[in-house]
Amino acid sequence: MIRFEDVSKRYPDGTTAVDSLSFEVGEGELVTLVGPSGCGKTTTMMMVNRLIEPTSGRILVDGEDVATVDPVRLRRRMGYVIQQVGLFPHRTVLDNTATVPALTGWKRAKARARAAELLDLVGLDPSVYGPRYPEQLSGGQRQRVGVARALAADPPVLLMDEPFGAVDPVVRAQLQDEFLRMQAAVRKTVLMVTHDIEEAVRLGDRIAVYGEGRIEQYDTPGAVLGSPATPYVASFVGADRGLKRLSVTAIEAGDLEQPPVARLDEPAARAAERLRADGARWAVVLDDDGALHGWVGAEDLGAEGTGGTVGDRARRMNAWVPVGAPLKQAFGVMLQHDAGWVAVLEGARFLGVLTPAKLHEALRRSVDAEARGVPRGAVPFDSVADA
């Protein structure tokens, strides 16, 4: 969808902002440009909509050289979100959101209907927020309106320059969650500038790590964190890159252990005998459909001859995560509940448990699998343990 071909930007004073960039952004892909201030990432993005003209090279959007397109027409075909939002203070939220459709000739009723639809998409009830003015909104709400406005004309490309940088960390995390939810629905081709490696990793399908005017590494978040291409990239992503990688490594069924299982309506005495025979101290409690009900300790089941069922003695299981969740979420749940393991579910169905040892194994296997270009399940554990 977006292709840079040997693109450079040099200024008359001899400053080279961007030097010989060549990379591609696929349709529906979200690419984050990350690096220190002054490294050329914002210049890169602004050359796409010709707010800055390149000195040499070509930029193509959907196969068309942007240099051959009228700049005003080009910009109306792209969404643009900036940190300061830039809403018109004298216009309502609804009219702010409808700006670009109105400029491109949409009838007022259609433009406002589209604006209401987009406000709802970004989590702002148009009946509540549409009549308000920007000064009546919080910073996070204004940022949502900025995203809605950028999407209002249904552009194929969305350019975002540190869009969540001007809000506090809690609101920023909420906006990131909302944007990921929205992107899953609309699948725009997105270039996002950020200086925050955590944000780049969390949001990007791929990351471009900038040095001085050059891309030092362009790869998936997992590859950048697991196999930095240069010492500069390793230094930039930080010594804690293993922890950062937890946030982009999903839990898979093959990562799980299968603990002893007791059924909800099973006699407590029978379950106790089975656990003793297996040398197990606890069991996961499931119903007849395989749904998680809780867990039970061997001591909870009582001595031989004790009446009642497992369900009478089962404890609530609060430490659980869905399959596909990031390892970071599982690690956080372990710490929150002071648990030695977390249950992993698919819907309500129990799949297994993730232990600290299995979490570490999954992380190491994911690094090895990415380096080999194979699925994680194809990496034998001993190749990781001996690495």
N, C-alpha and C positions, 0 to 999 in steps of 0.2 A: 504493500500500500504506500509506504514512504521509503524512498531510496536515496541515499547520499552517495554521490560519485565523485570522489577526490575533491571534496569541498573545502575551501580555505577562505578565511576572512582576515585581511591585513589592512591596517589603517595607515594613513599618510605619514604618521610619525614613526612608522616601522614596527609598531606593535602587531604581533600575530595573535589574534584571539582564538582562531581555530585553524588547525593545520592538517590538510589532506585527510579529511574524514570520509570514510567509506563504510556504510553499514545499511542494513535494511530493517524495517519494522513491518511485520506481517499484518494482514487485515485482522482486526479484532484483537490485536495484541496490545498490552500495556507495557511500555518500556519506560523505565525510570533512568534519568540522567543524573548521576550523583558525583559529587566532587567538591573540593574546597572553593571558596569564593574566588572569582577571577579566572577559573579554569576553562571557561568557554561554553559551559552547558546552556546557559540562557541564550547566548549568541546563537548556538546551534538551533534551538527551538524557534527563535525569532526569525531565522532565515527561512523557515518553512512557510510562514505566511508573509514574508517579504517586509516585515518591519525593519529588518536589516538585510541588505543585499550582499550576497557572497562576492568575494573578489574573483574566485575561479571555481570551476567544477559545476556540477548540476545537481539539483534536487528535484526528484520526480514524485508526484503524488498520484497514485492510481495510473501510472504510466505517462502522465503529462508533466512536462517541464514547467515548474512554477514561474520561471522567468518569462514565459510566453503568455502568462495569464494576467489580465488587468488586476492590480493589487487589491482594489476595493472588492471586486467580484470574488477574488480568491479568498479574502478574509471572511466574507459572508458565507462561504462554504465550509468554514472551519470554526469550531468552538474555541474560545480563548478564555481561560480563567487565570486571574492573577491574585497574588497574596492580598493586595489592598481591595480586592473585589471590584471597585469602581462603579457602584450603583449610582443612578441618578437620584439625588436627594429629593427632588421635587416631584418624582413619579412614584406611584404606588408599587408595591412588590409585584403585583400582577402585570402592570404595564412595563416595569423594568424587565420582567421575564419575557414579555412579548416583543421586545425591542427589535431583534433581528428579523423575525418573521414579518413584522410590520414594514421594516426597511426593504425587504425583498418582495413586497407587493401583496402579502396576504391580506385578506379582508379582516377588519378589526375583530369581528366575532370569532373567526377561525383562529386568529393569532392568540386571542385571549383564552379560547378553549384549550389550545395547545399549551399555553402558559400554565393554566390550572392543572392540566395533566402532569406537567413536569414538576410543578411544586409538590404535588402528591407523591411523585416518584422519589423526590429527595426528602420526604418525610415532613413536609409542611402542608397542613390542611389549607387548601386555597380559600375556603370560606372564612377561615380565621385570619390567615396571614396575607391573603391577596390584597385586601383594602388598606393594609398598613403601609407606612413609609419606612425607608431604611433606618432612620434614627430610632424607630420603635423596636428594632430587632437587636438581639445579642450578636456578638461577633460570629459565633458558630452558625446562627441562622442566616446572617448576611452571606456567609461563605456558601451555604446551601443554595441561596438564591442565585449566587454567581454561577454555580454549577448548572442549575436549572436554566438560566439564561443562555449559557453556552450550548446547551443541548436543544434549545427551543426550535431551531430550524432543522433539526435532525441531521446535523453534519456528520459526514463519515469520519472526520478527524477531529480530535480534541487535543488542544495544547494547554498545558497547565504549568504555571510558573510558581512553585512553592505555594500551592493553593491552601494548605492547612498550616502554614508557618506562623500565622499571626494570632493563634488562639492557644489557650492553655492546654497542657498535656492531656487532661481528661477529655475535653471537648475534641481535641485533635484525634484521639483514639476513636471516639464516637463517629467523627466525620469519616475517618478511614474505613470503619466498618460499613457505614452507610454507602460510601463510594464503591466499595467492593461488591456490596449487594446490588447496587445499581448497575455496575459494569457487567455483572453476571447476566443481567436482564437485557441490556442494550448492546453490549459488545462493540463499543467504539474502538477505533484505532487511536491510542493515546500515547503522547509524549509528555512525560511529567518531569519537571526539574525539581530536585530536592538536594539539600546539603546533608540530609540525615540518612545514614546508611540503614538504620532500623526501618524507616519509612520506605526506603527503596526496596529493601528485602521483603517487607510485608506486602507491598502493593504490586511490585513488578513481576510480569511474566519473564522479562529479561532486564538486566541491568547493564548500563554503560558506565563504567568507572573511569572518570576523567583524571588525567594528570594535567600538565600545562598545555592546553589546546589540543590534546590528543586523547583518544580512548585507549586506556591501558588494558582493559579487558571488557569484552561484551559477551555475556553468557547468562545462563539462568542464575537465580539467586543461590541455589544449592551449589552450583559449580564455582561461583565467585567465592563463597564462604568455605567450601570444601577444598578447592584447589586454586588458590590465588595465582594468577599468571606471572606476577612479578613481585619483587620485594615491596615495591611501592603499594600495590594492591593489598598485600598482606598487612602492611602497616596501616593503610587507610581503613580496612574493614575491622581491624583491631585484634588484639590477642584473644579476645573472648568470642572469636568468630564461630567456635564450636557451639557456644550457647546460642548465638544468633541463628545458627543453622537449625536448631531445634524448632524454630518458628516456621521453617519452610519444608520440614520433613514430615510427611503425613504418616499416621499409624496405619499399617497394613495388617491383614489377618495373619500373615506369615510371621509377624513379630511377636505373636502372643503365646503364652503358656496356657496349658489346659489343666486347671486345678481339679481336685476332687469336687464332685457335684452331688448335692442332696436334693431330693424332690420335696416340694412343699408338703405333700400329703403322706410322705414316707414316715413310718413309725420311727420315733426318736431313737429307740433302743437298737433298731436295725442299722440306722445310720451311724450310731456311735460305734457299733461293732465293726462296721466297714472301715471307718476312719482309723480305729485302733489297728486293724489288720494291715492297713496301708501305711501306718506310721504318720498319718496326717493330723495336723493340729486344728484344721478348719476346712470348711467346704463352702462353695458358692451354692445358694439356694435358688432353684428355678421352679417355675410352674410347669404344667404339662405341655405348654406351647414353647418352652425354652426361653421364656422371658425372665429377666432377673427379678428376684423378689428380695434378696438380701444375702446375708452370709451367717454362718453359725460356727462357733468354736466347738471343739470336741468336748470341752468341759461343760458347755451349755447343754449338751444332749443328755447329761446325767449318767448314772450308773446303769448296769444291766438290769433289765426288768422295769425301767422307768416307763411310764405310760406317755400318751400324747404323741403328737406328730412333730416333725421338723419345723413346720410352720409356727407351732406354738412357741418355739424357742429362737426363731430366726431374728437377726438384728438388721436394722435398716442399712442399706448400702448407699452411702452418699458419694463415695469416691468412684466416679465413673465418667467416661467420655465416649463420644461416638467414634466409630471407625472412620478413618479419613481425617480426623482432627490432627492438628500439629502436635509433635512430641512435646513442644513447649507447654501446651495446654495440659497434657497428661502430667508433666513434671510439676506444674503449678497446682494441680488438684492433689497430687501426692503430698506436697508441702502444706497445702491448706488444711488437709484432713489428717496430717501426720500419719499417712498410710504407707505401708510397705508395698502396695500394689494398687492398681486401679482396674476396675472392670471396663471392658470395651464392648460396646453394644452396636448393633445394626438395627435401628429402630428400637424396639423393646427387646429384641432377641440377643441373648448373651453369646459372644464369640470367644471370649477368653480373657486373660488378665495380662496386663503389662507391668512388669517388675522393673526396678532400677537397672538390673543387669540386662534385661531385654531392651530397655530404652537405649542404653549405651550401645548395645549390639546393633540396633536398628539404625542409629546415627552413623556408626562406623561402616555398616554395610551400604548405606545410602551414598557415602562419599566414594567408596570403592566402585559401586555400581555406576555412578555418574562418570567416573574416570574411564571405566571400560565401555560405557555406552550400552549397558545391559540392564534389564530389570533387577530390582533389589533381590528378588527371590532367586536369581541366578547366581548370586554371590555366596559361596559356602562360608560358613562362619569361621572356619579355621584360617581362611585366607585373610580375614580381618583381624583375628586375634593375634596372628603372628606378624602383622604388619608393623 
